[in-house]
Amino acid sequence: MDQAWLQQRPHLTPLVRILDAVLKLADEQYEQGRASGDAVDYGEFEERVARITAKVEQDVHKIALSGLDVDDRSSVSGANIIAECIVLNGRTHHSAVLS
C-alpha cells in the first residue's frame, strides 16, 4: 500500500492497524505450522480469525458510516451527530456516530 496515499486518508488508520493484525495472525499460524510437526489446534485459530475479521468488518462500516452526509437542520455545522440507529438497505444499524 502506498504510504503517501494512506497519509492523506487519516480516517483509514484504525483499519490499517487491524489489517496489520490480520497479516500477523496469518504469518504466525503459517510459521507455527512450518516449525513443528505437532498437531495444530485449528479450531482455536479459526476462532481467532473469526474475531479479527469481524473487527475488520466493524471498522469498515464505521469508516463508511462516518463519511455519510447527514442532513440534520437542528445540528451545528461541524458537530458530531449521534444517531440511535440508521437504516441502510432495509437493515437497521444501532449506535452509529456520524460526523
Phi, psi and omega per residue, in radians:
M1 nan 2.393 -3.133
D2 -1.248 2.060 -3.112
Q3 -1.082 -0.664 3.138
A4 -1.103 -0.704 3.115
W5 -1.089 -0.792 -3.140
L6 -1.148 -0.673 -3.127
Q7 -1.094 -0.475 3.116
Q8 -1.413 -0.062 -3.089
R9 -2.272 1.222 -3.082
P10 -1.089 -0.358 3.112
H11 -1.158 -0.266 3.136
L12 -1.577 -0.084 -3.078
T13 -0.938 -0.808 3.130
P14 -1.062 -0.620 -3.139
L15 -1.227 -0.652 3.097
V16 -1.053 -0.760 -3.130
R17 -1.097 -0.783 -3.089
I18 -1.252 -0.615 3.088
L19 -1.182 -0.581 3.030
D20 -1.083 -0.723 3.101
A21 -1.124 -0.639 3.088
V22 -1.086 -0.803 3.130
L23 -1.079 -0.733 3.122
K24 -1.131 -0.702 3.104
L25 -1.070 -0.808 3.131
A26 -1.097 -0.761 -3.134
D27 -1.145 -0.731 3.121
E28 -1.030 -0.793 -3.136
Q29 -1.169 -0.687 3.107
Y30 -1.052 -0.878 -3.120
E31 -1.131 -0.688 3.120
Q32 -1.092 -0.711 3.130
G33 -1.162 -0.624 -3.140
R34 -1.356 -0.513 -3.014
A35 -1.379 -0.505 -3.075
S36 -2.250 2.677 3.054
G37 -1.651 0.091 -3.112
D38 -1.267 2.825 3.071
A39 -1.147 2.527 -3.134
V40 -1.907 2.357 3.066
D41 -1.397 1.469 -3.052
Y42 -1.232 -0.448 3.091
G43 -1.082 -0.731 3.105
E44 -1.128 -0.713 3.098
F45 -1.095 -0.757 3.117
E46 -1.050 -0.669 3.105
E47 -1.127 -0.721 3.099
R48 -1.119 -0.712 3.105
V49 -1.099 -0.769 -3.138
A50 -1.076 -0.749 -3.139
R51 -1.133 -0.781 -3.060
I52 -1.279 -0.615 3.108
T53 -1.269 -0.506 3.032
A54 -1.133 -0.653 3.091
K55 -1.157 -0.671 3.074
V56 -1.041 -0.845 -3.132
E57 -1.054 -0.765 3.134
Q58 -1.060 -0.781 -3.129
D59 -1.168 -0.664 3.100
V60 -1.084 -0.793 3.123
H61 -1.123 -0.713 3.139
K62 -1.056 -0.770 3.116
I63 -1.126 -0.822 -3.119
A64 -1.078 -0.770 -3.130
L65 -1.175 -0.572 -3.134
S66 -1.190 -0.320 3.132
G67 -1.584 -0.038 -3.132
L68 -1.185 2.467 3.058
D69 -1.605 1.831 -3.084
V70 -1.759 2.227 3.126
D71 -1.598 1.740 3.118
D72 -2.192 1.716 -3.045
R73 -1.100 -0.348 -3.104
S74 -1.530 -0.116 -3.087
S75 -1.559 2.743 3.061
V76 -1.457 2.433 3.141
S77 -0.961 2.257 3.099
G78 1.525 -0.081 -3.130
A79 -1.462 2.688 3.046
N80 -1.261 2.522 3.075
I81 -1.966 2.131 3.123
I82 -1.788 2.072 -3.102
A83 -1.855 2.388 3.051
E84 -1.087 -0.703 3.095
C85 -2.801 2.866 3.077
I86 -2.424 2.479 -3.140
V87 -1.902 2.115 3.107
L88 -2.175 2.150 -3.135
N89 0.877 0.703 3.077
G90 1.425 -0.069 3.114
R91 -1.809 2.315 3.130
T92 -1.566 2.261 3.098
H93 -2.028 2.215 -3.062
H94 -1.699 2.695 3.019
S95 0.984 0.833 3.087
A96 -1.527 2.346 3.027
V97 -1.865 2.060 -3.083
L98 -1.942 2.401 3.099
S99 -2.271 nan nan
